[in-house]
Amino acid sequence: LVDRAAHLCGSRQQLPGLASQTQSAKKALSSSESYTINLPYIGTRKGEPVHLEMTITRGMFQSLTKDLVDRTEVPVKNALSDAGLAPGEIDKVLLVGGSTRMPAVEEKVRNLLGKEPSKKLNPDECVALGAAIQGGKLSYEMITSSAASDIVLMDVTPLSLSIETIGGVANVLIERNTTIPARHSKIFTTAGNFQKSVDIKVYQGERKFVRDNKLLGNFRLDGIKRAPAGVPQIEVTFDIDVDGIVKVSAKDLSTGKEQMITITSSSNLTEEEIEKAKRDAEMYASNDALKKELIDIRNDGEAYSYEVDKILEDRKDTMDKKDKRLIQSDLNRLKKLVSKARPEKITEIQAGEIKDARIKLEQTVNNILK
């Protein structure tokens, strides 16, 4: 329309009434094959008033909006995947929002799900109706005997919540689409010897590495009991209430020292930002998975070296010196390889060497201690 007006007036300009006319056209073309836009006195040309009159057909409109309709395909497929359902397992499809009256949207639903979309609910009122029901339930003002009282409305976490671990890996505690309220805990340990504190960084997103996700908050747990790496037991707990407020706590199970943070903005993302996070996770899934696998091999090797260190310490007075030298030799090689491989820059060759060294050390330990 702007291009057509520019041709008539000789310049591009924002037309008064253009938005309302295009909205009227969209609504009309949902039931009619054509619609005529009429905007009088849009400007002047050679001293004469210029009027815009243009007929738009449904075919033209569908061509102009095809990319927008096609973008709905990914969220639908994601919803099916998250729910673990095939299109044939869907009982009914409800169209929500005025734009779902567009014939192209209805056709997209038929092609994706193989079902005729239901038109029993007013698409303009669905969201408000659901909000009213949820409000009634949360305020305990729902009439017990009403049909709406049996409806259960559940909110979910839009994206996964994780903390950063060695190598910048996002260790997920709450998976996306988890029904809230929810609570989940995991036990972690220290990465260095005699650490007195650990930093807990909380992220939101679907990527394997925290650098690609959104930082929600961080805090430090002090007062950890001095011990070799891998010994302390630190329990991290994520607790999400019905309002989506996240409380993250970290507790040293040995000393009882505990620290906590409350995050109130975990769901302050637009639908577009949430969908982009999901699309990026799918796009880079294979590359991220490979990098994470390499880091996991390094971290497993490091953790096993701590375990063997403890075995040697516990048996230093009873183990045969020759056996101890054999284990120590293989242990030193594994430690050297691990220390040379920086988690964020580890290569496939380094990961392969660490994996082989760990297997050799494990075989030596098992043969001697069996």
LINTA-V462904 format. One record per residue. N is the residue number from 1. RES is the residue in one small letter. PHI is phi in degrees with one decimal (* if undefined). OMEGA is omega in whole degrees, -180 to 180 (NA if undefined). Layout:
((N | RES | PHI | OMEGA) (N | RES | PHI | OMEGA))
This chain:
((1 | l | * | 179) (2 | v | -63.2 | 178) (3 | d | -62.0 | 180) (4 | r | -64.9 | 179) (5 | a | -65.1 | 179) (6 | a | -62.0 | 179) (7 | h | -65.1 | -178) (8 | l | -73.5 | -174) (9 | c | -94.0 | -178) (10 | g | 86.1 | 178) (11 | s | -155.4 | 178) (12 | r | -86.6 | 179) (13 | q | -155.8 | 177) (14 | q | -78.3 | -175) (15 | l | -90.0 | 174) (16 | p | -66.7 | 179) (17 | g | 85.2 | -178) (18 | l | -64.3 | -178) (19 | a | -61.3 | -178) (20 | s | -66.7 | 179) (21 | q | -68.9 | 179) (22 | t | -68.4 | 177) (23 | q | -66.0 | 178) (24 | s | -63.2 | 179) (25 | a | -63.1 | -180) (26 | k | -59.4 | -180) (27 | k | -65.3 | -177) (28 | a | -65.2 | -177) (29 | l | -74.0 | 174) (30 | s | -74.7 | 180) (31 | s | -125.0 | 180) (32 | s | -115.7 | -179) (33 | e | -84.4 | 180) (34 | s | -153.8 | 180) (35 | y | -150.4 | -179) (36 | t | -103.4 | 177) (37 | i | -90.5 | -178) (38 | n | -131.7 | 179) (39 | l | -121.7 | -179) (40 | p | -77.2 | 174) (41 | y | 53.3 | 179) (42 | i | -80.7 | 180) (43 | g | 170.2 | 178) (44 | t | -130.6 | 177) (45 | r | -143.5 | -176) (46 | k | 55.5 | 177) (47 | g | 79.1 | -179) (48 | e | -107.0 | 178) (49 | p | -65.2 | 180) (50 | v | -115.8 | 177) (51 | h | -114.9 | 177) (52 | l | -108.6 | 174) (53 | e | -132.0 | -173) (54 | m | -146.0 | 178) (55 | t | -98.2 | 179) (56 | i | -111.4 | 178) (57 | t | -92.8 | 178) (58 | r | -61.1 | 179) (59 | g | -61.3 | 178) (60 | m | -62.8 | -178) (61 | f | -63.9 | 180) (62 | q | -66.8 | 177) (63 | s | -66.6 | -179) (64 | l | -69.4 | -175) (65 | t | -105.9 | -176) (66 | k | -57.4 | -178) (67 | d | -64.4 | 179) (68 | l | -69.4 | 179) (69 | v | -65.6 | -179) (70 | d | -63.3 | -179) (71 | r | -68.1 | 179) (72 | t | -77.0 | -175) (73 | e | -66.5 | -177) (74 | v | -62.8 | 178) (75 | p | -59.0 | 179) (76 | v | -64.9 | 180) (77 | k | -66.0 | 177) (78 | n | -63.8 | -180) (79 | a | -62.7 | 178) (80 | l | -63.4 | -179) (81 | s | -63.7 | -180) (82 | d | -63.1 | -179) (83 | a | -83.3 | -179) (84 | g | 67.9 | -177) (85 | l | -120.5 | 172) (86 | a | -95.5 | 180) (87 | p | -52.5 | -179) (88 | g | -68.6 | -180) (89 | e | -90.5 | 178) (90 | i | -80.1 | -179) (91 | d | -80.3 | -175) (92 | k | -152.3 | 178) (93 | v | -115.2 | 178) (94 | l | -101.6 | 178) (95 | l | -93.0 | -176) (96 | v | -122.7 | -179) (97 | g | 102.5 | -175) (98 | g | -57.5 | -178) (99 | s | -67.9 | 179) (100 | t | -72.9 | 175) (101 | r | -75.0 | 180) (102 | m | -63.1 | 179) (103 | p | -55.6 | -180) (104 | a | -65.2 | 178) (105 | v | -68.4 | 178) (106 | e | -60.7 | 180) (107 | e | -66.7 | 178) (108 | k | -62.8 | 178) (109 | v | -62.9 | 179) (110 | r | -60.5 | -178) (111 | n | -68.0 | -177) (112 | l | -75.8 | -170) (113 | l | -113.4 | 178) (114 | g | 66.1 | -179) (115 | k | -134.9 | 174) (116 | e | -79.3 | -179) (117 | p | -64.0 | 180) (118 | s | -75.5 | 179) (119 | k | -120.1 | -177) (120 | k | -76.8 | 179) (121 | l | -107.0 | 177) (122 | n | -72.4 | -176) (123 | p | -62.7 | 179) (124 | d | -78.3 | -173) (125 | e | -110.8 | -173) (126 | c | -58.3 | -176) (127 | v | -64.9 | 180) (128 | a | -63.6 | 179) (129 | l | -64.8 | 178) (130 | g | -63.6 | 179) (131 | a | -64.1 | 179) (132 | a | -65.7 | 179) (133 | i | -64.5 | 180) (134 | q | -63.5 | 178) (135 | g | -61.6 | 178) (136 | g | -64.0 | 180) (137 | k | -70.0 | -178) (138 | l | -67.2 | -179) (139 | s | -94.9 | 179) (140 | y | 57.3 | 179) (141 | e | -109.4 | 179) (142 | m | -72.9 | 176) (143 | i | -69.2 | -172) (144 | t | -57.5 | -175) (145 | s | -85.2 | -177) (146 | s | -76.0 | 179) (147 | a | -63.1 | -178) (148 | a | -68.6 | -177) (149 | s | -67.1 | -180) (150 | d | -87.1 | -179) (151 | i | -76.7 | 178) (152 | v | -110.0 | 179) (153 | l | -106.3 | -176) (154 | m | -118.0 | 175) (155 | d | -96.5 | -180) (156 | v | -132.3 | 175) (157 | t | -76.6 | -176) (158 | p | -70.4 | -179) (159 | l | -138.7 | -178) (160 | s | -68.7 | 177) (161 | l | -115.5 | -174) (162 | s | -144.2 | 170) (163 | i | -122.7 | -179) (164 | e | -82.2 | 174) (165 | t | -122.4 | -173) (166 | i | -52.0 | 179) (167 | g | 85.7 | -179) (168 | g | 74.1 | 180) (169 | v | -75.7 | 176) (170 | a | -86.7 | -179) (171 | n | -92.2 | -172) (172 | v | -77.2 | 174) (173 | l | -106.6 | 178) (174 | i | -121.9 | 179) (175 | e | -72.7 | 176) (176 | r | -62.5 | -177) (177 | n | 70.6 | 172) (178 | t | -73.2 | 179) (179 | t | -67.4 | 179) (180 | i | -107.6 | 9) (181 | p | -71.1 | -179) (182 | a | -149.1 | 178) (183 | r | -144.7 | 179) (184 | h | -148.5 | -179) (185 | s | -127.5 | 175) (186 | k | -142.4 | 178) (187 | i | -98.5 | 177) (188 | f | -121.7 | 178) (189 | t | -140.1 | -177) (190 | t | -89.1 | -179) (191 | a | -99.9 | -179) (192 | g | -125.5 | 180) (193 | n | -70.5 | 172) (194 | f | 57.7 | 175) (195 | q | -66.1 | 178) (196 | k | -100.4 | -179) (197 | s | -152.5 | 174) (198 | v | -136.5 | 176) (199 | d | -97.5 | 178) (200 | i | -106.2 | 179) (201 | k | -114.8 | -175) (202 | v | -102.5 | -177) (203 | y | -126.3 | 176) (204 | q | -127.5 | 180) (205 | g | 150.0 | -174) (206 | e | -108.2 | -179) (207 | r | -79.4 | -177) (208 | k | -73.1 | -177) (209 | f | -120.2 | -173) (210 | v | -64.7 | -179) (211 | r | -61.4 | -179) (212 | d | -97.8 | -180) (213 | n | -110.6 | -178) (214 | k | -99.7 | 177) (215 | l | -76.4 | 180) (216 | l | -96.4 | -178) (217 | g | 174.5 | 178) (218 | n | -152.9 | 176) (219 | f | -155.8 | -178) (220 | r | -119.3 | 174) (221 | l | -100.6 | 179) (222 | d | -100.6 | 174) (223 | g | 81.8 | 177) (224 | i | -69.3 | 179) (225 | k | -64.9 | -179) (226 | r | -61.0 | -179) (227 | a | -164.0 | 176) (228 | p | -59.3 | 179) (229 | a | -56.2 | 178) (230 | g | 89.7 | -178) (231 | v | -89.8 | -178) (232 | p | -56.2 | 178) (233 | q | -111.2 | -178) (234 | i | -115.7 | -179) (235 | e | -92.3 | 177) (236 | v | -106.5 | -177) (237 | t | -124.8 | 173) (238 | f | -107.2 | -179) (239 | d | -130.2 | -179) (240 | i | -111.8 | 179) (241 | d | -92.4 | -175) (242 | v | -65.5 | 179) (243 | d | -89.8 | 180) (244 | g | 81.8 | 178) (245 | i | -78.9 | -175) (246 | v | -105.3 | 173) (247 | k | -111.2 | -179) (248 | v | -115.5 | -180) (249 | s | -127.0 | 176) (250 | a | -130.8 | -176) (251 | k | -134.4 | 174) (252 | d | -79.9 | -174) (253 | l | -67.1 | 180) (254 | s | -80.8 | -176) (255 | t | -98.9 | -177) (256 | g | 82.7 | 178) (257 | k | -64.4 | -176) (258 | e | -141.7 | 176) (259 | q | -138.9 | -173) (260 | m | -146.5 | 174) (261 | i | -137.5 | 177) (262 | t | -112.5 | -178) (263 | i | -115.7 | -177) (264 | t | -104.6 | -174) (265 | s | -111.1 | -174) (266 | s | -65.8 | -177) (267 | s | -112.1 | -179) (268 | n | -82.0 | 177) (269 | l | -116.0 | 177) (270 | t | -76.1 | 177) (271 | e | -58.7 | -179) (272 | e | -65.0 | 179) (273 | e | -65.7 | 179) (274 | i | -65.9 | -180) (275 | e | -65.0 | 179) (276 | k | -64.3 | 179) (277 | a | -61.2 | 179) (278 | k | -68.7 | -179) (279 | r | -63.5 | 180) (280 | d | -62.4 | 180) (281 | a | -62.0 | 179) (282 | e | -69.9 | -177) (283 | m | -63.6 | -175) (284 | y | -104.1 | -174) (285 | a | -57.6 | -175) (286 | s | -67.2 | 180) (287 | n | -66.8 | 178) (288 | d | -63.9 | -179) (289 | a | -62.8 | 179) (290 | l | -64.4 | 180) (291 | k | -62.2 | -180) (292 | k | -65.3 | 179) (293 | e | -61.7 | 179) (294 | l | -64.4 | 179) (295 | i | -66.9 | 178) (296 | d | -61.7 | 178) (297 | i | -62.7 | 178) (298 | r | -63.4 | -178) (299 | n | -65.8 | 177) (300 | d | -64.2 | 178) (301 | g | -63.7 | 179) (302 | e | -66.1 | 180) (303 | a | -63.0 | -180) (304 | y | -68.6 | 179) (305 | s | -65.0 | 175) (306 | y | -64.4 | -179) (307 | e | -63.4 | -180) (308 | v | -69.6 | 175) (309 | d | -55.5 | -179) (310 | k | -66.6 | 178) (311 | i | -61.4 | -180) (312 | l | -63.5 | 180) (313 | e | -67.5 | -178) (314 | d | -68.0 | -175) (315 | r | -112.5 | -175) (316 | k | -62.1 | -178) (317 | d | -94.1 | -176) (318 | t | -118.1 | -175) (319 | m | -80.2 | 176) (320 | d | -61.5 | -176) (321 | k | -62.2 | 179) (322 | k | -64.6 | 179) (323 | d | -63.3 | -179) (324 | k | -64.0 | 179) (325 | r | -63.9 | 179) (326 | l | -62.8 | 179) (327 | i | -65.9 | -177) (328 | q | -62.0 | -180) (329 | s | -63.4 | 179) (330 | d | -67.6 | 180) (331 | l | -66.1 | -180) (332 | n | -63.1 | 178) (333 | r | -64.4 | 180) (334 | l | -62.9 | 180) (335 | k | -60.7 | -179) (336 | k | -64.0 | 180) (337 | l | -64.7 | 180) (338 | v | -65.0 | -177) (339 | s | -67.2 | -180) (340 | k | -77.8 | -176) (341 | a | -94.7 | 177) (342 | r | -72.1 | -174) (343 | p | -51.9 | -175) (344 | e | -75.3 | -178) (345 | k | -125.8 | -177) (346 | i | -63.6 | 180) (347 | t | -103.1 | 178) (348 | e | -63.3 | 179) (349 | i | -64.9 | 179) (350 | q | -62.7 | 180) (351 | a | -63.1 | 179) (352 | g | -64.9 | 179) (353 | e | -66.0 | 179) (354 | i | -63.6 | -180) (355 | k | -61.9 | 179) (356 | d | -64.9 | -179) (357 | a | -65.9 | 179) (358 | r | -66.5 | 180) (359 | i | -61.5 | -179) (360 | k | -63.3 | 179) (361 | l | -63.7 | -179) (362 | e | -63.2 | 178) (363 | q | -65.4 | 179) (364 | t | -62.9 | -180) (365 | v | -62.8 | -178) (366 | n | -66.5 | -180) (367 | n | -65.6 | -178) (368 | i | -82.0 | -174) (369 | l | -98.3 | -178) (370 | k | -64.8 | NA))
